[in-house]
């Protein structure tokens, strides 16, 4: 099936000269993998976002003098914690409660009294007793039912009740965070891309392949191991983490600011011309649903089915379940008396030829039933429309000559490559940015096994875009 690619090719001809391989970039650096040596990421395996080393690499490259930095998709705070080590004033925005909870816990761990923490661990090990008669039960949502054995659920509930007897709030936070961090280890599930993969012992349907995740740790073993690990890390560090840097060099760290909610709603409220640099990695247009990936953590934090569904809709559209936010966005800008800005963004999006081509191509593929989900065209339209609003606000809140450094991947659906880097960079230029560079990794991202079987093996660019606000 021959589909039009003229407008995407025009974009490549326009911006191809800005695409350049950076041999210092690799998959580990632009993902969580390079964080494995960092203490916090040993505590909680958060696989979204990029590494601390990547943040420092680009800050030193483009803005070595500290100023004000913003991350509109802060996650667990990689940008914020790395930048403040370099003396920056840091602000983040995050909507996923999992990231917010991990961020708060990390802050608590920085000022915790180690001796008191060690004492509370010893006290827990000697005094904790299982009460089989507690009334509370974990309130599951539909996709987490059966994730834990009955014994494990009983232990979790007993542990949370015990935590409430701890008087020191920071120590209590780290105790609860320890349980939050082991949920996958003690469950019948494993995070696998955009969903939870179920072990056959959960007595659920597992499809064609019987999955065995190996030994499932008993709760008491897992929690004592995690508490002791955190205590040892806080006490001794590893020479390559925030705690060692603070203790050895007596760095006075500025308190990070984290705004909780949607960037689509919160960015229009930020002061204009305030930030020197924005470094971020928004959700990719790849169908990943973080409310499913982190479903266990969400129920731990008390989220029910309705709240999880609402959260999924409030997040940036990157799943096939997301509905259009046009009216919501219009309401946000009307409330802020910025309807002129809203109309400007919509006009740019609707007149963007490459975007129109992508939307038309996906609609054609859908009509011929060549996409594996009917809602992919809607998702892609919504993703780029919402990113247009984010990019407009990035330009507004940056100071003159301020930089945006954004990590993102290109995607492919039905064999059609969607050049996310070129489309978003063209949006940025339309709003006034100067495209400085699109840095790519030496090795790109292969297409999925399903796509490979139908369309062959071709690589997609994994990129770091650099935009500068012009005077």
C-alpha positions in Angstrom: 0.0 0.0 0.0 1.6 3.3 -1.2 1.0 6.1 1.2 2.1 9.8 1.0 5.3 10.7 2.7 6.0 14.0 0.9 5.5 16.4 3.9 7.6 14.2 6.2 10.3 14.2 3.6 10.1 17.9 3.3 10.7 18.2 7.1 13.7 16.0 6.8 15.1 18.1 4.0 14.5 21.2 6.1 16.0 19.9 9.3 18.2 16.9 8.3 21.3 19.1 8.6 20.6 19.5 12.3 20.6 15.8 13.0 23.9 14.6 14.3 25.2 11.5 16.1 26.7 12.1 19.5 29.0 9.2 20.1 28.9 10.0 23.9 25.2 9.1 24.0 24.1 5.5 24.5 21.0 3.7 25.6 22.1 3.5 29.2 22.7 7.2 29.4 19.3 8.2 28.0 17.4 5.6 30.1 17.3 4.5 33.7 20.1 2.0 33.1 22.9 4.4 33.9 21.2 5.1 37.2 21.8 1.5 38.5 24.9 2.6 40.4 22.9 5.4 42.1 21.7 4.6 45.5 18.1 5.8 45.1 17.5 3.7 42.0 18.7 0.6 43.8 15.9 1.2 46.3 13.2 1.8 43.8 13.4 0.5 40.2 11.8 3.3 38.3 12.5 2.6 34.6 11.1 5.7 33.1 13.2 8.8 32.3 16.9 9.3 31.9 20.0 9.2 33.9 21.6 11.7 36.2 24.8 11.6 34.1 22.8 12.7 31.1 21.5 15.7 32.9 24.9 16.8 34.0 26.4 16.1 30.6 23.9 18.5 28.9 23.9 21.1 31.6 27.7 21.4 31.4 27.5 21.4 27.6 24.8 24.1 27.2 24.5 26.1 30.4 27.5 25.5 32.8 26.4 28.5 35.0 23.6 27.5 37.4 20.2 29.2 37.1 16.6 28.2 37.2 15.7 24.8 35.6 12.3 23.3 34.9 11.3 19.7 34.2 7.6 19.5 33.2 7.6 15.7 33.3 9.7 15.2 36.4 9.1 11.5 37.2 11.0 10.7 40.3 13.2 13.8 39.9 16.3 12.8 37.9 16.6 16.3 36.4 15.9 18.1 39.7 18.2 16.1 41.9 21.1 16.1 39.4 20.7 19.9 38.6 20.7 21.0 42.2 23.9 19.1 42.9 25.3 21.6 40.4 23.8 24.6 42.2 20.6 25.1 40.2 17.2 26.2 41.5 15.0 23.4 40.4 11.2 23.1 39.7 9.4 20.1 38.5 5.9 19.1 37.5 4.6 15.5 37.9 1.2 14.0 37.7 1.9 10.3 38.4 1.5 9.7 42.2 4.2 7.0 42.0 6.8 9.6 41.0 5.6 12.1 43.5 5.7 9.5 46.4 9.2 8.4 45.4 10.3 12.1 45.2 9.0 12.9 48.7 10.6 9.7 50.1 14.0 10.6 48.5 13.9 14.0 50.1 13.0 12.5 53.5 16.0 10.1 53.2 18.4 13.1 52.8 17.8 14.4 56.3 17.0 11.3 58.1 18.9 10.5 61.4 20.8 7.3 60.5 21.2 6.1 64.1 17.5 6.6 64.8 16.6 4.8 61.6 18.9 1.9 62.5 17.3 1.7 65.9 13.7 1.6 64.4 14.8 -1.2 62.1 16.1 -3.2 65.1 12.9 -2.5 67.0 10.8 -3.6 64.1 12.6 -6.9 63.8 12.2 -7.7 67.5 8.7 -6.4 68.0 6.8 -7.0 64.8 4.1 -9.7 65.1 1.6 -10.8 62.7 -2.0 -10.2 63.7 -4.4 -12.5 61.8 -7.5 -10.7 62.9 -7.0 -7.2 61.4 -10.0 -5.9 59.5 -8.2 -3.9 56.8 -7.5 -5.4 53.4 -5.8 -4.0 50.4 -8.4 -2.4 48.1 -7.5 -3.8 44.7 -8.5 -2.5 41.3 -9.6 -4.8 38.6 -6.2 -5.3 37.0 -4.4 -6.1 40.4 -6.8 -8.6 41.8 -4.8 -11.7 42.9 -1.4 -10.0 42.6 -0.4 -11.1 46.1 -1.0 -14.2 48.1 -3.4 -13.9 51.1 -0.4 -14.2 53.5 1.5 -11.4 51.7 -1.5 -9.1 51.9 -1.9 -9.8 55.6 1.7 -9.0 56.1 1.4 -5.7 54.1 -1.6 -4.6 56.2 0.1 -5.5 59.5 3.3 -3.6 58.4 1.4 -0.4 57.5 -0.4 -0.5 60.8 3.0 -1.0 62.5 4.4 2.0 60.6 1.8 4.3 62.1 3.4 3.6 65.5 6.7 5.3 64.4 6.7 8.8 65.8 9.5 10.3 63.5 7.7 11.3 60.3 10.7 10.9 58.0 11.5 7.5 59.3 7.9 6.5 59.0 8.0 7.7 55.4 11.1 5.6 54.6 9.5 2.5 56.2 6.4 2.8 54.1 8.5 3.6 51.0 10.4 0.4 51.6 7.2 -1.6 51.3 6.2 0.5 48.3 9.6 -0.5 46.7 9.2 -4.2 47.1 5.7 -4.7 45.7 6.8 -6.3 42.5 9.2 -8.6 44.3 6.5 -10.0 46.6 3.8 -10.2 43.9 2.9 -12.6 41.2 3.6 -9.9 38.6 6.5 -8.4 36.7 6.6 -5.1 34.9 6.9 -5.8 31.2 6.7 -2.8 28.9 3.3 -1.3 29.0 1.6 -3.9 31.2 2.0 -6.3 34.2 3.0 -9.9 33.2 1.5 -12.5 35.5 3.2 -15.6 36.9 1.3 -18.8 36.4 1.0 -19.3 40.2 -1.5 -16.4 40.3 -4.1 -18.8 38.7 -4.8 -16.3 36.0 -4.9 -16.8 32.2 -1.3 -16.3 30.9 -1.9 -16.8 27.2 0.3 -19.0 25.1 3.4 -18.9 27.3 3.5 -20.1 30.9 5.5 -17.4 32.7 7.5 -18.2 35.9 9.2 -15.2 37.4 11.3 -17.3 39.7 11.3 -17.1 43.5 8.7 -14.7 45.0 10.2 -13.3 48.2 8.2 -13.6 51.4 7.2 -10.2 52.7 9.1 -10.2 55.9 12.3 -11.3 54.1 11.9 -8.6 51.4 11.1 -5.8 53.8 13.9 -6.4 56.2 16.3 -6.7 53.3 15.1 -3.4 51.8 15.2 -1.5 55.2 18.7 -2.8 55.8 19.8 -1.9 52.3 18.6 1.7 52.7 20.2 2.0 56.1 23.5 0.8 54.8 23.4 3.0 51.8 22.6 6.1 53.8 25.3 5.3 56.2 28.1 4.5 53.9 27.1 5.6 50.4 29.0 4.5 47.3 31.1 7.6 46.3 28.8 8.1 43.3 25.6 9.5 44.8 24.0 12.5 46.2 24.5 11.5 49.8 28.3 11.0 49.5 28.6 14.3 47.6 26.7 16.2 50.3 28.5 14.7 53.2 32.0 14.9 51.7 31.9 18.3 50.1 29.4 20.1 52.4 27.3 21.2 49.6 24.3 23.4 50.6 21.5 22.1 48.4 18.5 24.2 47.5 15.2 22.7 48.2 13.5 21.3 45.1 10.1 22.5 44.1 7.7 19.9 42.8 4.2 20.9 41.5 1.7 18.1 41.5 -0.6 17.8 38.6 -0.8 18.0 34.8 1.7 20.1 32.9 -1.1 21.0 30.5 -2.9 22.7 33.4 0.0 24.0 35.5 2.4 25.3 32.9 0.1 28.2 31.8 0.2 29.3 35.5 4.0 29.7 35.6 5.7 33.0 35.3 6.9 34.1 31.9 10.6 34.5 31.0 11.6 32.8 34.3 13.6 29.7 33.5 17.1 29.5 32.1 16.7 25.9 30.9 14.1 23.1 30.6 15.3 19.5 30.5 12.7 16.8 30.3 11.5 13.6 28.7 7.8 13.6 28.1 5.9 10.3 27.7 6.6 8.8 24.3 3.9 8.3 21.7 4.3 4.6 22.2 1.1 3.3 23.8 2.7 2.8 27.2 0.2 3.1 30.0 2.0 3.9 33.3 -1.2 3.5 35.3 -1.1 -0.2 34.4 2.7 -0.6 34.7 2.6 0.9 38.2 -0.8 -0.4 39.2 0.5 -2.1 42.3 2.1 1.1 43.5 -1.1 3.0 42.9 -3.3 0.7 45.0 -0.6 0.9 47.7 -1.2 4.6 47.7 -4.9 4.1 48.0 -6.1 4.7 44.4 -9.3 2.9 43.4 -10.6 2.0 39.9 -12.3 5.3 39.2 -9.3 7.3 40.4 -6.9 5.3 38.2 -9.2 5.8 35.2 -9.4 9.5 35.8 -5.6 9.7 36.2 -5.1 7.9 32.9 -7.2 10.5 31.2 -5.5 13.4 32.9 -2.0 12.3 31.8 -0.5 13.3 28.5 -2.1 11.2 25.7 0.1 8.3 25.0 -2.3 5.4 25.2 -5.1 4.2 23.0 -7.5 4.8 25.8 -6.9 8.6 26.1 -9.8 10.8 25.0 -9.4 14.1 23.3 -8.7 17.0 25.7 -9.7 19.9 23.3 -12.5 21.2 25.5 -10.5 20.7 28.7 -7.6 22.7 27.2 -10.0 25.4 26.0 -11.4 25.7 29.5 -7.9 26.0 31.0 -7.0 28.9 28.7 -10.4 30.6 29.1 -10.0 30.4 32.9 -6.6 32.1 32.6 -7.8 34.7 30.2 -5.4 33.3 27.5 -7.9 32.2 24.9 -5.8 34.1 22.2 -2.9 31.7 23.1 -5.2 28.8 22.8 -6.4 29.8 19.3 -2.8 30.4 18.2 -1.8 26.9 19.2 -4.8 25.3 17.6 -4.2 27.3 14.4 -0.6 26.2 14.2 -1.5 22.5 14.7 -4.3 22.5 12.2 -2.2 24.1 9.5 0.8 21.8 10.0 1.2 19.9 6.8 3.3 17.0 8.1 1.0 16.5 11.0 -2.0 16.5 8.6 -0.2 13.9 6.5 0.5 11.7 9.5 -3.1 11.9 10.6 -4.4 11.2 7.1 -2.0 8.2 6.6 -3.1 6.7 9.9 -6.8 7.2 9.1 -6.2 5.4 5.8 -4.4 2.5 7.5 -7.2 2.3 10.0 -9.9 2.2 7.3 -8.1 -0.8 5.7 -7.7 -2.5 9.2 -3.9 -2.4 9.0 -3.4 -1.0 12.5 -3.6 -3.4 15.5 -5.8 -0.9 17.4 -8.5 1.3 16.0 -7.7 4.1 18.5 -4.0 4.6 17.4 -4.9 7.5 15.0 -6.8 9.3 17.8 -3.9 8.8 20.3 -1.4 10.2 17.8 -3.5 13.2 17.1 -4.0 13.9 20.8 -0.4 13.4 21.6 0.9 16.0 19.1 -1.9 18.4 19.9 -1.1 18.3 23.6 2.7 18.5 22.9 2.0 21.7 20.9 0.5 23.3 24.0 3.5 22.1 26.1 6.0 23.5 23.6 4.2 26.9 23.4 4.4 27.2 27.2 8.0 26.1 27.2 8.8 29.1 25.0 6.8 31.4 27.1 8.4 30.5 30.5 12.0 30.5 29.2 14.2 33.5 29.4 15.7 34.8 26.1 18.5 32.5 25.0 17.2 29.8 27.3 17.4 26.2 26.2 15.1 23.2 26.0 16.7 19.8 26.1 14.2 17.0 25.4 14.7 13.3 25.2 12.2 11.4 23.0 11.9 8.5 20.5 10.4 8.3 17.1 7.7 5.7 16.6 6.1 3.6 13.8 2.6 2.4 13.3 1.4 0.2 10.4 4.9 0.4 8.9 4.7 4.2 8.8 7.4 6.1 10.6 6.3 9.1 12.6 9.3 11.5 12.9 8.4 12.8 16.3 11.8 14.7 16.5 11.1 16.6 13.3 7.4 17.4 13.9 8.0 18.6 17.5 11.0 20.6 16.4 9.0 22.2 13.6 6.3 23.1 16.2 9.1 24.7 18.3 10.4 26.7 15.4 6.8 27.9 14.6 6.5 29.2 18.1 9.8 31.1 17.9 12.5 28.6 19.0 15.8 28.2 17.1 16.6 24.5 16.5 20.2 24.1 17.6 20.6 20.3 17.2 18.9 17.0 17.1 21.4 14.7 18.8 20.9 11.0 18.0 22.3 7.9 19.5 24.8 5.9 17.4 22.4 3.0 17.5 18.7 3.6 17.0 15.7 1.7 18.2 14.4 -1.4 16.2 10.8 -1.8 15.4 8.6 -4.2 17.3 8.6 -7.9 16.5 5.1 -7.5 15.0 6.2 -4.6 12.8 9.4 -6.4 11.9 7.5 -9.4 10.5 5.4 -7.2 8.3 7.7 -4.4 7.4 11.3 -5.5 7.9 13.9 -4.4 10.4 14.6 -0.7 10.3 15.8 1.6 13.0 14.1 4.6 14.5 16.0 7.6 15.8 16.4 7.9 19.5 17.0 11.6 20.0 17.8 14.5 22.3 16.5 17.8 20.8 18.1 21.1 21.7 16.0 24.2 21.1 17.0 27.8 22.0 14.6 30.7 22.6 15.6 33.5 20.3 15.7 37.1 21.4 
